[in-house]
Amino acid sequence: MEEMGKKTVSLDRLKPGEKGWIKELLLEERTGRKLEDMGFQRGRPVECAYQSPWGDPAAYYVMGALVAIRRGEAGRIQVEIESGMENGVK
């Protein structure tokens, strides 16, 4: 989904160093609440910090904390990025 220079992707699509803004959490209530408590809240900036060699889990900076989550959870978090910034280049 693209809108005025912005693109929505799932969090698991970000590579280390890429940043976005959390748009929506599409998780079951219990898991969603836990991640919200850790800072994964709508409108907050998020940055992919590290990925394990096989891509699962990955660690993200959110609200000053480094949080590792599994690909399945990250795939259900929608983030908004600037179009053309997928690889850190515009």
PyMOL Python script that loads the backbone (N, CA, C, O; Angstrom):
from pymol import cmd

cmd.read_pdbstr("""\
ATOM      1  N   MET A   1       0.844  -1.162   0.000  1.00  0.00           N
ATOM      2  CA  MET A   1       0.000   0.000   0.000  1.00  0.00           C
ATOM      3  C   MET A   1       0.898   1.235   0.000  1.00  0.00           C
ATOM      4  O   MET A   1       1.741   1.382   0.885  1.00  0.00           O
ATOM      5  N   GLU A   2       0.731   2.118  -0.972  1.00  0.00           N
ATOM      6  CA  GLU A   2       1.534   3.328  -1.044  1.00  0.00           C
ATOM      7  C   GLU A   2       0.639   4.539  -0.966  1.00  0.00           C
ATOM      8  O   GLU A   2      -0.481   4.529  -1.475  1.00  0.00           O
ATOM      9  N   GLU A   3       1.137   5.596  -0.320  1.00  0.00           N
ATOM     10  CA  GLU A   3       0.369   6.803  -0.169  1.00  0.00           C
ATOM     11  C   GLU A   3       1.339   7.960   0.035  1.00  0.00           C
ATOM     12  O   GLU A   3       2.092   7.979   1.008  1.00  0.00           O
ATOM     13  N   MET A   4       1.321   8.929  -0.887  1.00  0.00           N
ATOM     14  CA  MET A   4       2.124  10.144  -0.776  1.00  0.00           C
ATOM     15  C   MET A   4       3.564   9.884  -0.336  1.00  0.00           C
ATOM     16  O   MET A   4       4.020  10.463   0.650  1.00  0.00           O
ATOM     17  N   GLY A   5       4.283   9.021  -1.056  1.00  0.00           N
ATOM     18  CA  GLY A   5       5.683   8.790  -0.748  1.00  0.00           C
ATOM     19  C   GLY A   5       5.931   7.837   0.397  1.00  0.00           C
ATOM     20  O   GLY A   5       7.074   7.647   0.813  1.00  0.00           O
ATOM     21  N   LYS A   6       4.872   7.232   0.913  1.00  0.00           N
ATOM     22  CA  LYS A   6       5.025   6.283   2.012  1.00  0.00           C
ATOM     23  C   LYS A   6       4.576   4.910   1.556  1.00  0.00           C
ATOM     24  O   LYS A   6       3.738   4.778   0.664  1.00  0.00           O
ATOM     25  N   LYS A   7       5.145   3.890   2.178  1.00  0.00           N
ATOM     26  CA  LYS A   7       4.844   2.517   1.816  1.00  0.00           C
ATOM     27  C   LYS A   7       4.658   1.727   3.110  1.00  0.00           C
ATOM     28  O   LYS A   7       5.391   1.943   4.075  1.00  0.00           O
ATOM     29  N   THR A   8       3.690   0.821   3.140  1.00  0.00           N
ATOM     30  CA  THR A   8       3.457  -0.013   4.312  1.00  0.00           C
ATOM     31  C   THR A   8       3.981  -1.418   4.039  1.00  0.00           C
ATOM     32  O   THR A   8       3.639  -2.036   3.030  1.00  0.00           O
ATOM     33  N   VAL A   9       4.814  -1.914   4.950  1.00  0.00           N
ATOM     34  CA  VAL A   9       5.365  -3.264   4.863  1.00  0.00           C
ATOM     35  C   VAL A   9       5.286  -3.890   6.250  1.00  0.00           C
ATOM     36  O   VAL A   9       5.052  -3.197   7.240  1.00  0.00           O
ATOM     37  N   SER A  10       5.480  -5.189   6.314  1.00  0.00           N
ATOM     38  CA  SER A  10       5.525  -5.826   7.634  1.00  0.00           C
ATOM     39  C   SER A  10       6.920  -5.623   8.227  1.00  0.00           C
ATOM     40  O   SER A  10       7.906  -5.504   7.500  1.00  0.00           O
ATOM     41  N   LEU A  11       6.982  -5.585   9.535  1.00  0.00           N
ATOM     42  CA  LEU A  11       8.227  -5.308  10.252  1.00  0.00           C
ATOM     43  C   LEU A  11       9.327  -6.299   9.887  1.00  0.00           C
ATOM     44  O   LEU A  11      10.500  -5.929   9.840  1.00  0.00           O
ATOM     45  N   ASP A  12       8.966  -7.542   9.630  1.00  0.00           N
ATOM     46  CA  ASP A  12       9.984  -8.541   9.295  1.00  0.00           C
ATOM     47  C   ASP A  12      10.676  -8.283   7.962  1.00  0.00           C
ATOM     48  O   ASP A  12      11.682  -8.926   7.662  1.00  0.00           O
ATOM     49  N   ARG A  13      10.163  -7.358   7.159  1.00  0.00           N
ATOM     50  CA  ARG A  13      10.777  -7.010   5.866  1.00  0.00           C
ATOM     51  C   ARG A  13      11.931  -6.023   6.017  1.00  0.00           C
ATOM     52  O   ARG A  13      12.736  -5.868   5.098  1.00  0.00           O
ATOM     53  N   LEU A  14      12.021  -5.345   7.181  1.00  0.00           N
ATOM     54  CA  LEU A  14      13.112  -4.389   7.388  1.00  0.00           C
ATOM     55  C   LEU A  14      14.430  -5.125   7.568  1.00  0.00           C
ATOM     56  O   LEU A  14      14.490  -6.171   8.215  1.00  0.00           O
ATOM     57  N   LYS A  15      15.468  -4.573   6.997  1.00  0.00           N
ATOM     58  CA  LYS A  15      16.827  -5.091   7.147  1.00  0.00           C
ATOM     59  C   LYS A  15      17.539  -4.250   8.196  1.00  0.00           C
ATOM     60  O   LYS A  15      17.102  -3.135   8.483  1.00  0.00           O
ATOM     61  N   PRO A  16      18.631  -4.758   8.781  1.00  0.00           N
ATOM     62  CA  PRO A  16      19.352  -3.981   9.776  1.00  0.00           C
ATOM     63  C   PRO A  16      19.681  -2.570   9.278  1.00  0.00           C
ATOM     64  O   PRO A  16      20.201  -2.391   8.177  1.00  0.00           O
ATOM     65  N   GLY A  17      19.369  -1.587  10.103  1.00  0.00           N
ATOM     66  CA  GLY A  17      19.603  -0.184   9.778  1.00  0.00           C
ATOM     67  C   GLY A  17      18.388   0.515   9.185  1.00  0.00           C
ATOM     68  O   GLY A  17      18.351   1.745   9.156  1.00  0.00           O
ATOM     69  N   GLU A  18      17.394  -0.228   8.712  1.00  0.00           N
ATOM     70  CA  GLU A  18      16.193   0.378   8.143  1.00  0.00           C
ATOM     71  C   GLU A  18      15.223   0.769   9.255  1.00  0.00           C
ATOM     72  O   GLU A  18      15.122   0.095  10.280  1.00  0.00           O
ATOM     73  N   LYS A  19      14.511   1.877   9.027  1.00  0.00           N
ATOM     74  CA  LYS A  19      13.615   2.440  10.039  1.00  0.00           C
ATOM     75  C   LYS A  19      12.221   2.642   9.469  1.00  0.00           C
ATOM     76  O   LYS A  19      12.033   2.759   8.258  1.00  0.00           O
ATOM     77  N   GLY A  20      11.258   2.680  10.366  1.00  0.00           N
ATOM     78  CA  GLY A  20       9.877   2.956   9.980  1.00  0.00           C
ATOM     79  C   GLY A  20       9.090   3.405  11.192  1.00  0.00           C
ATOM     80  O   GLY A  20       9.637   3.591  12.279  1.00  0.00           O
ATOM     81  N   TRP A  21       7.789   3.574  10.983  1.00  0.00           N
ATOM     82  CA  TRP A  21       6.881   3.973  12.057  1.00  0.00           C
ATOM     83  C   TRP A  21       5.805   2.912  12.159  1.00  0.00           C
ATOM     84  O   TRP A  21       5.232   2.509  11.146  1.00  0.00           O
ATOM     85  N   ILE A  22       5.528   2.461  13.355  1.00  0.00           N
ATOM     86  CA  ILE A  22       4.533   1.417  13.551  1.00  0.00           C
ATOM     87  C   ILE A  22       3.160   1.952  13.175  1.00  0.00           C
ATOM     88  O   ILE A  22       2.722   2.993  13.665  1.00  0.00           O
ATOM     89  N   LYS A  23       2.499   1.225  12.305  1.00  0.00           N
ATOM     90  CA  LYS A  23       1.192   1.636  11.824  1.00  0.00           C
ATOM     91  C   LYS A  23       0.079   0.803  12.451  1.00  0.00           C
ATOM     92  O   LYS A  23      -0.970   1.341  12.806  1.00  0.00           O
ATOM     93  N   GLU A  24       0.296  -0.507  12.592  1.00  0.00           N
ATOM     94  CA  GLU A  24      -0.765  -1.377  13.096  1.00  0.00           C
ATOM     95  C   GLU A  24      -0.187  -2.699  13.591  1.00  0.00           C
ATOM     96  O   GLU A  24       0.763  -3.228  13.013  1.00  0.00           O
ATOM     97  N   LEU A  25      -0.772  -3.226  14.668  1.00  0.00           N
ATOM     98  CA  LEU A  25      -0.417  -4.546  15.174  1.00  0.00           C
ATOM     99  C   LEU A  25      -1.575  -5.485  14.882  1.00  0.00           C
ATOM    100  O   LEU A  25      -2.694  -5.256  15.340  1.00  0.00           O
ATOM    101  N   LEU A  26      -1.315  -6.533  14.127  1.00  0.00           N
ATOM    102  CA  LEU A  26      -2.348  -7.491  13.735  1.00  0.00           C
ATOM    103  C   LEU A  26      -2.114  -8.812  14.464  1.00  0.00           C
ATOM    104  O   LEU A  26      -2.058  -9.876  13.849  1.00  0.00           O
ATOM    105  N   LEU A  27      -1.979  -8.722  15.772  1.00  0.00           N
ATOM    106  CA  LEU A  27      -1.653  -9.875  16.605  1.00  0.00           C
ATOM    107  C   LEU A  27      -2.824 -10.230  17.502  1.00  0.00           C
ATOM    108  O   LEU A  27      -3.719  -9.417  17.734  1.00  0.00           O
ATOM    109  N   GLU A  28      -2.804 -11.472  18.010  1.00  0.00           N
ATOM    110  CA  GLU A  28      -3.836 -11.837  18.968  1.00  0.00           C
ATOM    111  C   GLU A  28      -3.673 -10.943  20.197  1.00  0.00           C
ATOM    112  O   GLU A  28      -2.582 -10.441  20.470  1.00  0.00           O
ATOM    113  N   GLU A  29      -4.742 -10.756  20.915  1.00  0.00           N
ATOM    114  CA  GLU A  29      -4.794  -9.755  21.990  1.00  0.00           C
ATOM    115  C   GLU A  29      -3.664  -9.893  23.007  1.00  0.00           C
ATOM    116  O   GLU A  29      -3.014  -8.903  23.344  1.00  0.00           O
ATOM    117  N   ARG A  30      -3.428 -11.088  23.491  1.00  0.00           N
ATOM    118  CA  ARG A  30      -2.413 -11.279  24.541  1.00  0.00           C
ATOM    119  C   ARG A  30      -1.014 -10.898  24.056  1.00  0.00           C
ATOM    120  O   ARG A  30      -0.296 -10.161  24.732  1.00  0.00           O
ATOM    121  N   THR A  31      -0.633 -11.402  22.886  1.00  0.00           N
ATOM    122  CA  THR A  31       0.688 -11.094  22.332  1.00  0.00           C
ATOM    123  C   THR A  31       0.793  -9.613  22.000  1.00  0.00           C
ATOM    124  O   THR A  31       1.808  -8.978  22.286  1.00  0.00           O
ATOM    125  N   GLY A  32      -0.263  -9.059  21.394  1.00  0.00           N
ATOM    126  CA  GLY A  32      -0.273  -7.640  21.058  1.00  0.00           C
ATOM    127  C   GLY A  32      -0.094  -6.755  22.283  1.00  0.00           C
ATOM    128  O   GLY A  32       0.636  -5.765  22.243  1.00  0.00           O
ATOM    129  N   ARG A  33      -0.757  -7.115  23.359  1.00  0.00           N
ATOM    130  CA  ARG A  33      -0.642  -6.329  24.593  1.00  0.00           C
ATOM    131  C   ARG A  33       0.787  -6.364  25.142  1.00  0.00           C
ATOM    132  O   ARG A  33       1.316  -5.345  25.584  1.00  0.00           O
ATOM    133  N   LYS A  34       1.400  -7.543  25.108  1.00  0.00           N
ATOM    134  CA  LYS A  34       2.781  -7.667  25.613  1.00  0.00           C
ATOM    135  C   LYS A  34       3.733  -6.805  24.787  1.00  0.00           C
ATOM    136  O   LYS A  34       4.581  -6.103  25.338  1.00  0.00           O
ATOM    137  N   LEU A  35       3.585  -6.863  23.460  1.00  0.00           N
ATOM    138  CA  LEU A  35       4.460  -6.064  22.608  1.00  0.00           C
ATOM    139  C   LEU A  35       4.183  -4.571  22.777  1.00  0.00           C
ATOM    140  O   LEU A  35       5.114  -3.767  22.745  1.00  0.00           O
ATOM    141  N   GLU A  36       2.938  -4.195  22.952  1.00  0.00           N
ATOM    142  CA  GLU A  36       2.621  -2.782  23.219  1.00  0.00           C
ATOM    143  C   GLU A  36       3.282  -2.320  24.515  1.00  0.00           C
ATOM    144  O   GLU A  36       3.788  -1.201  24.591  1.00  0.00           O
ATOM    145  N   ASP A  37       3.277  -3.178  25.530  1.00  0.00           N
ATOM    146  CA  ASP A  37       3.934  -2.840  26.799  1.00  0.00           C
ATOM    147  C   ASP A  37       5.436  -2.649  26.631  1.00  0.00           C
ATOM    148  O   ASP A  37       6.059  -1.905  27.388  1.00  0.00           O
ATOM    149  N   MET A  38       6.021  -3.323  25.633  1.00  0.00           N
ATOM    150  CA  MET A  38       7.457  -3.195  25.368  1.00  0.00           C
ATOM    151  C   MET A  38       7.768  -2.015  24.442  1.00  0.00           C
ATOM    152  O   MET A  38       8.933  -1.751  24.146  1.00  0.00           O
ATOM    153  N   GLY A  39       6.721  -1.300  23.982  1.00  0.00           N
ATOM    154  CA  GLY A  39       6.959  -0.112  23.171  1.00  0.00           C
ATOM    155  C   GLY A  39       6.474  -0.187  21.740  1.00  0.00           C
ATOM    156  O   GLY A  39       6.508   0.819  21.032  1.00  0.00           O
ATOM    157  N   PHE A  40       6.027  -1.340  21.295  1.00  0.00           N
ATOM    158  CA  PHE A  40       5.527  -1.481  19.922  1.00  0.00           C
ATOM    159  C   PHE A  40       4.112  -0.903  19.855  1.00  0.00           C
ATOM    160  O   PHE A  40       3.122  -1.633  19.915  1.00  0.00           O
ATOM    161  N   GLN A  41       4.041   0.418  19.730  1.00  0.00           N
ATOM    162  CA  GLN A  41       2.762   1.119  19.737  1.00  0.00           C
ATOM    163  C   GLN A  41       2.627   1.950  18.472  1.00  0.00           C
ATOM    164  O   GLN A  41       3.613   2.445  17.925  1.00  0.00           O
ATOM    165  N   ARG A  42       1.388   2.093  18.018  1.00  0.00           N
ATOM    166  CA  ARG A  42       1.089   2.846  16.804  1.00  0.00           C
ATOM    167  C   ARG A  42       1.736   4.232  16.843  1.00  0.00           C
ATOM    168  O   ARG A  42       1.629   4.959  17.831  1.00  0.00           O
ATOM    169  N   GLY A  43       2.410   4.579  15.742  1.00  0.00           N
ATOM    170  CA  GLY A  43       3.040   5.890  15.615  1.00  0.00           C
ATOM    171  C   GLY A  43       4.466   5.966  16.130  1.00  0.00           C
ATOM    172  O   GLY A  43       5.151   6.961  15.894  1.00  0.00           O
ATOM    173  N   ARG A  44       4.926   4.943  16.823  1.00  0.00           N
ATOM    174  CA  ARG A  44       6.292   4.951  17.371  1.00  0.00           C
ATOM    175  C   ARG A  44       7.306   4.577  16.298  1.00  0.00           C
ATOM    176  O   ARG A  44       7.036   3.725  15.451  1.00  0.00           O
ATOM    177  N   PRO A  45       8.475   5.216  16.335  1.00  0.00           N
ATOM    178  CA  PRO A  45       9.527   4.811  15.397  1.00  0.00           C
ATOM    179  C   PRO A  45      10.125   3.465  15.811  1.00  0.00           C
ATOM    180  O   PRO A  45      10.192   3.145  16.998  1.00  0.00           O
ATOM    181  N   VAL A  46      10.553   2.694  14.834  1.00  0.00           N
ATOM    182  CA  VAL A  46      11.166   1.397  15.079  1.00  0.00           C
ATOM    183  C   VAL A  46      12.300   1.221  14.072  1.00  0.00           C
ATOM    184  O   VAL A  46      12.194   1.651  12.923  1.00  0.00           O
ATOM    185  N   GLU A  47      13.380   0.587  14.513  1.00  0.00           N
ATOM    186  CA  GLU A  47      14.531   0.345  13.634  1.00  0.00           C
ATOM    187  C   GLU A  47      14.987  -1.090  13.787  1.00  0.00           C
ATOM    188  O   GLU A  47      15.115  -1.591  14.904  1.00  0.00           O
ATOM    189  N   CYS A  48      15.232  -1.749  12.675  1.00  0.00           N
ATOM    190  CA  CYS A  48      15.789  -3.097  12.724  1.00  0.00           C
ATOM    191  C   CYS A  48      17.264  -2.961  13.104  1.00  0.00           C
ATOM    192  O   CYS A  48      18.029  -2.278  12.423  1.00  0.00           O
ATOM    193  N   ALA A  49      17.652  -3.614  14.192  1.00  0.00           N
ATOM    194  CA  ALA A  49      19.031  -3.526  14.666  1.00  0.00           C
ATOM    195  C   ALA A  49      19.855  -4.723  14.205  1.00  0.00           C
ATOM    196  O   ALA A  49      20.961  -4.556  13.692  1.00  0.00           O
ATOM    197  N   TYR A  50      19.326  -5.920  14.384  1.00  0.00           N
ATOM    198  CA  TYR A  50      20.056  -7.140  14.053  1.00  0.00           C
ATOM    199  C   TYR A  50      19.086  -8.207  13.576  1.00  0.00           C
ATOM    200  O   TYR A  50      17.905  -8.198  13.923  1.00  0.00           O
ATOM    201  N   GLN A  51      19.611  -9.133  12.771  1.00  0.00           N
ATOM    202  CA  GLN A  51      18.881 -10.340  12.410  1.00  0.00           C
ATOM    203  C   GLN A  51      19.810 -11.507  12.658  1.00  0.00           C
ATOM    204  O   GLN A  51      21.010 -11.422  12.398  1.00  0.00           O
ATOM    205  N   SER A  52      19.254 -12.596  13.160  1.00  0.00           N
ATOM    206  CA  SER A  52      20.091 -13.781  13.319  1.00  0.00           C
ATOM    207  C   SER A  52      20.484 -14.270  11.922  1.00  0.00           C
ATOM    208  O   SER A  52      19.862 -13.864  10.940  1.00  0.00           O
ATOM    209  N   PRO A  53      21.485 -15.117  11.812  1.00  0.00           N
ATOM    210  CA  PRO A  53      21.924 -15.582  10.493  1.00  0.00           C
ATOM    211  C   PRO A  53      20.807 -16.182   9.643  1.00  0.00           C
ATOM    212  O   PRO A  53      20.868 -16.120   8.415  1.00  0.00           O
ATOM    213  N   TRP A  54      19.794 -16.759  10.276  1.00  0.00           N
ATOM    214  CA  TRP A  54      18.678 -17.347   9.533  1.00  0.00           C
ATOM    215  C   TRP A  54      17.452 -16.429   9.547  1.00  0.00           C
ATOM    216  O   TRP A  54      16.381 -16.814   9.079  1.00  0.00           O
ATOM    217  N   GLY A  55      17.610 -15.220  10.082  1.00  0.00           N
ATOM    218  CA  GLY A  55      16.543 -14.225  10.056  1.00  0.00           C
ATOM    219  C   GLY A  55      15.528 -14.336  11.175  1.00  0.00           C
ATOM    220  O   GLY A  55      14.582 -13.550  11.217  1.00  0.00           O
ATOM    221  N   ASP A  56      15.691 -15.288  12.088  1.00  0.00           N
ATOM    222  CA  ASP A  56      14.714 -15.461  13.156  1.00  0.00           C
ATOM    223  C   ASP A  56      15.414 -15.855  14.433  1.00  0.00           C
ATOM    224  O   ASP A  56      16.048 -16.910  14.452  1.00  0.00           O
ATOM    225  N   PRO A  57      15.345 -15.088  15.499  1.00  0.00           N
ATOM    226  CA  PRO A  57      14.604 -13.827  15.613  1.00  0.00           C
ATOM    227  C   PRO A  57      15.408 -12.651  15.081  1.00  0.00           C
ATOM    228  O   PRO A  57      16.545 -12.796  14.631  1.00  0.00           O
ATOM    229  N   ALA A  58      14.782 -11.483  15.146  1.00  0.00           N
ATOM    230  CA  ALA A  58      15.453 -10.220  14.809  1.00  0.00           C
ATOM    231  C   ALA A  58      15.268  -9.284  15.993  1.00  0.00           C
ATOM    232  O   ALA A  58      14.328  -9.432  16.773  1.00  0.00           O
ATOM    233  N   ALA A  59      16.170  -8.321  16.121  1.00  0.00           N
ATOM    234  CA  ALA A  59      16.101  -7.360  17.224  1.00  0.00           C
ATOM    235  C   ALA A  59      15.797  -5.975  16.659  1.00  0.00           C
ATOM    236  O   ALA A  59      16.312  -5.588  15.610  1.00  0.00           O
ATOM    237  N   TYR A  60      14.966  -5.251  17.365  1.00  0.00           N
ATOM    238  CA  TYR A  60      14.515  -3.929  16.931  1.00  0.00           C
ATOM    239  C   TYR A  60      14.693  -2.929  18.057  1.00  0.00           C
ATOM    240  O   TYR A  60      14.476  -3.248  19.226  1.00  0.00           O
ATOM    241  N   TYR A  61      15.095  -1.700  17.692  1.00  0.00           N
ATOM    242  CA  TYR A  61      15.116  -0.598  18.648  1.00  0.00           C
ATOM    243  C   TYR A  61      13.733   0.036  18.648  1.00  0.00           C
ATOM    244  O   TYR A  61      13.220   0.424  17.598  1.00  0.00           O
ATOM    245  N   VAL A  62      13.138   0.140  19.820  1.00  0.00           N
ATOM    246  CA  VAL A  62      11.854   0.805  19.968  1.00  0.00           C
ATOM    247  C   VAL A  62      11.824   1.461  21.345  1.00  0.00           C
ATOM    248  O   VAL A  62      12.054   0.801  22.358  1.00  0.00           O
ATOM    249  N   MET A  63      11.544   2.745  21.378  1.00  0.00           N
ATOM    250  CA  MET A  63      11.483   3.527  22.618  1.00  0.00           C
ATOM    251  C   MET A  63      12.748   3.357  23.472  1.00  0.00           C
ATOM    252  O   MET A  63      12.658   3.230  24.693  1.00  0.00           O
ATOM    253  N   GLY A  64      13.910   3.355  22.839  1.00  0.00           N
ATOM    254  CA  GLY A  64      15.171   3.288  23.569  1.00  0.00           C
ATOM    255  C   GLY A  64      15.561   1.903  24.042  1.00  0.00           C
ATOM    256  O   GLY A  64      16.593   1.744  24.695  1.00  0.00           O
ATOM    257  N   ALA A  65      14.754   0.888  23.726  1.00  0.00           N
ATOM    258  CA  ALA A  65      15.065  -0.480  24.151  1.00  0.00           C
ATOM    259  C   ALA A  65      15.359  -1.336  22.924  1.00  0.00           C
ATOM    260  O   ALA A  65      14.882  -1.054  21.824  1.00  0.00           O
ATOM    261  N   LEU A  66      16.138  -2.369  23.127  1.00  0.00           N
ATOM    262  CA  LEU A  66      16.429  -3.346  22.080  1.00  0.00           C
ATOM    263  C   LEU A  66      15.612  -4.588  22.407  1.00  0.00           C
ATOM    264  O   LEU A  66      15.820  -5.221  23.442  1.00  0.00           O
ATOM    265  N   VAL A  67      14.678  -4.937  21.517  1.00  0.00           N
ATOM    266  CA  VAL A  67      13.752  -6.040  21.753  1.00  0.00           C
ATOM    267  C   VAL A  67      13.861  -7.043  20.614  1.00  0.00           C
ATOM    268  O   VAL A  67      13.775  -6.673  19.443  1.00  0.00           O
ATOM    269  N   ALA A  68      14.051  -8.316  20.959  1.00  0.00           N
ATOM    270  CA  ALA A  68      14.109  -9.378  19.947  1.00  0.00           C
ATOM    271  C   ALA A  68      12.752 -10.060  19.880  1.00  0.00           C
ATOM    272  O   ALA A  68      12.181 -10.438  20.904  1.00  0.00           O
ATOM    273  N   ILE A  69      12.240 -10.215  18.657  1.00  0.00           N
ATOM    274  CA  ILE A  69      10.973 -10.931  18.472  1.00  0.00           C
ATOM    275  C   ILE A  69      11.105 -11.864  17.273  1.00  0.00           C
ATOM    276  O   ILE A  69      11.961 -11.672  16.409  1.00  0.00           O
ATOM    277  N   ARG A  70      10.256 -12.860  17.239  1.00  0.00           N
ATOM    278  CA  ARG A  70      10.270 -13.846  16.175  1.00  0.00           C
ATOM    279  C   ARG A  70       9.659 -13.307  14.890  1.00  0.00           C
ATOM    280  O   ARG A  70       8.854 -12.376  14.911  1.00  0.00           O
ATOM    281  N   ARG A  71      10.050 -13.899  13.788  1.00  0.00           N
ATOM    282  CA  ARG A  71       9.589 -13.479  12.459  1.00  0.00           C
ATOM    283  C   ARG A  71       8.061 -13.527  12.357  1.00  0.00           C
ATOM    284  O   ARG A  71       7.460 -12.640  11.750  1.00  0.00           O
ATOM    285  N   GLY A  72       7.430 -14.542  12.938  1.00  0.00           N
ATOM    286  CA  GLY A  72       5.976 -14.650  12.878  1.00  0.00           C
ATOM    287  C   GLY A  72       5.274 -13.461  13.508  1.00  0.00           C
ATOM    288  O   GLY A  72       4.264 -12.989  12.985  1.00  0.00           O
ATOM    289  N   GLU A  73       5.794 -12.975  14.622  1.00  0.00           N
ATOM    290  CA  GLU A  73       5.215 -11.794  15.275  1.00  0.00           C
ATOM    291  C   GLU A  73       5.536 -10.537  14.476  1.00  0.00           C
ATOM    292  O   GLU A  73       4.665  -9.693  14.263  1.00  0.00           O
ATOM    293  N   ALA A  74       6.780 -10.412  14.035  1.00  0.00           N
ATOM    294  CA  ALA A  74       7.186  -9.231  13.264  1.00  0.00           C
ATOM    295  C   ALA A  74       6.410  -9.139  11.951  1.00  0.00           C
ATOM    296  O   ALA A  74       6.151  -8.041  11.459  1.00  0.00           O
ATOM    297  N   GLY A  75       6.042 -10.275  11.389  1.00  0.00           N
ATOM    298  CA  GLY A  75       5.287 -10.293  10.146  1.00  0.00           C
ATOM    299  C   GLY A  75       3.866  -9.785  10.304  1.00  0.00           C
ATOM    300  O   GLY A  75       3.196  -9.495   9.312  1.00  0.00           O
ATOM    301  N   ARG A  76       3.403  -9.673  11.535  1.00  0.00           N
ATOM    302  CA  ARG A  76       2.043  -9.202  11.800  1.00  0.00           C
ATOM    303  C   ARG A  76       2.022  -7.779  12.349  1.00  0.00           C
ATOM    304  O   ARG A  76       0.995  -7.305  12.834  1.00  0.00           O
ATOM    305  N   ILE A  77       3.169  -7.103  12.267  1.00  0.00           N
ATOM    306  CA  ILE A  77       3.255  -5.691  12.661  1.00  0.00           C
ATOM    307  C   ILE A  77       3.495  -4.890  11.384  1.00  0.00           C
ATOM    308  O   ILE A  77       4.489  -5.106  10.690  1.00  0.00           O
ATOM    309  N   GLN A  78       2.605  -3.983  11.080  1.00  0.00           N
ATOM    310  CA  GLN A  78       2.712  -3.163   9.879  1.00  0.00           C
ATOM    311  C   GLN A  78       3.465  -1.873  10.210  1.00  0.00           C
ATOM    312  O   GLN A  78       3.163  -1.199  11.195  1.00  0.00           O
ATOM    313  N   VAL A  79       4.447  -1.542   9.372  1.00  0.00           N
ATOM    314  CA  VAL A  79       5.212  -0.314   9.558  1.00  0.00           C
ATOM    315  C   VAL A  79       5.150   0.512   8.279  1.00  0.00           C
ATOM    316  O   VAL A  79       5.026  -0.022   7.177  1.00  0.00           O
ATOM    317  N   GLU A  80       5.237   1.799   8.451  1.00  0.00           N
ATOM    318  CA  GLU A  80       5.225   2.724   7.327  1.00  0.00           C
ATOM    319  C   GLU A  80       6.639   3.229   7.108  1.00  0.00           C
ATOM    320  O   GLU A  80       7.304   3.676   8.042  1.00  0.00           O
ATOM    321  N   ILE A  81       7.090   3.154   5.870  1.00  0.00           N
ATOM    322  CA  ILE A  81       8.428   3.635   5.527  1.00  0.00           C
ATOM    323  C   ILE A  81       8.302   4.600   4.364  1.00  0.00           C
ATOM    324  O   ILE A  81       7.292   4.605   3.661  1.00  0.00           O
ATOM    325  N   GLU A  82       9.310   5.404   4.165  1.00  0.00           N
ATOM    326  CA  GLU A  82       9.358   6.282   2.998  1.00  0.00           C
ATOM    327  C   GLU A  82       9.600   5.422   1.773  1.00  0.00           C
ATOM    328  O   GLU A  82      10.484   4.565   1.791  1.00  0.00           O
ATOM    329  N   SER A  83       8.838   5.629   0.708  1.00  0.00           N
ATOM    330  CA  SER A  83       9.061   4.886  -0.535  1.00  0.00           C
ATOM    331  C   SER A  83      10.476   5.130  -1.022  1.00  0.00           C
ATOM    332  O   SER A  83      10.949   6.267  -1.032  1.00  0.00           O
ATOM    333  N   GLY A  84      11.151   4.066  -1.424  1.00  0.00           N
ATOM    334  CA  GLY A  84      12.524   4.182  -1.886  1.00  0.00           C
ATOM    335  C   GLY A  84      13.542   4.027  -0.775  1.00  0.00           C
ATOM    336  O   GLY A  84      14.744   3.996  -1.040  1.00  0.00           O
ATOM    337  N   MET A  85      13.080   3.928   0.477  1.00  0.00           N
ATOM    338  CA  MET A  85      14.008   3.810   1.614  1.00  0.00           C
ATOM    339  C   MET A  85      14.181   2.365   2.048  1.00  0.00           C
ATOM    340  O   MET A  85      14.805   2.116   3.079  1.00  0.00           O
ATOM    341  N   GLU A  86      13.651   1.400   1.296  1.00  0.00           N
ATOM    342  CA  GLU A  86      13.718   0.003   1.699  1.00  0.00           C
ATOM    343  C   GLU A  86      15.135  -0.476   1.944  1.00  0.00           C
ATOM    344  O   GLU A  86      15.360  -1.318   2.814  1.00  0.00           O
ATOM    345  N   ASN A  87      16.082   0.038   1.202  1.00  0.00           N
ATOM    346  CA  ASN A  87      17.473  -0.363   1.378  1.00  0.00           C
ATOM    347  C   ASN A  87      18.324   0.771   1.939  1.00  0.00           C
ATOM    348  O   ASN A  87      19.543   0.787   1.770  1.00  0.00           O
ATOM    349  N   GLY A  88      17.673   1.712   2.605  1.00  0.00           N
ATOM    350  CA  GLY A  88      18.382   2.809   3.225  1.00  0.00           C
ATOM    351  C   GLY A  88      18.818   3.875   2.240  1.00  0.00           C
ATOM    352  O   GLY A  88      19.624   4.737   2.592  1.00  0.00           O
ATOM    353  N   VAL A  89      18.303   3.844   0.997  1.00  0.00           N
ATOM    354  CA  VAL A  89      18.672   4.798  -0.032  1.00  0.00           C
ATOM    355  C   VAL A  89      17.405   5.444  -0.580  1.00  0.00           C
ATOM    356  O   VAL A  89      16.386   4.776  -0.753  1.00  0.00           O
ATOM    357  N   LYS A  90      17.471   6.715  -0.846  1.00  0.00           N
ATOM    358  CA  LYS A  90      16.317   7.382  -1.445  1.00  0.00           C
ATOM    359  C   LYS A  90      16.698   8.001  -2.748  1.00  0.00           C
ATOM    360  O   LYS A  90      15.860   8.612  -3.410  1.00  0.00           O
TER     361      LYS A  90
END
""", "prot")
cmd.dss("prot")
cmd.show_as("cartoon", "prot")
cmd.util.cbc("prot")
cmd.orient("prot")
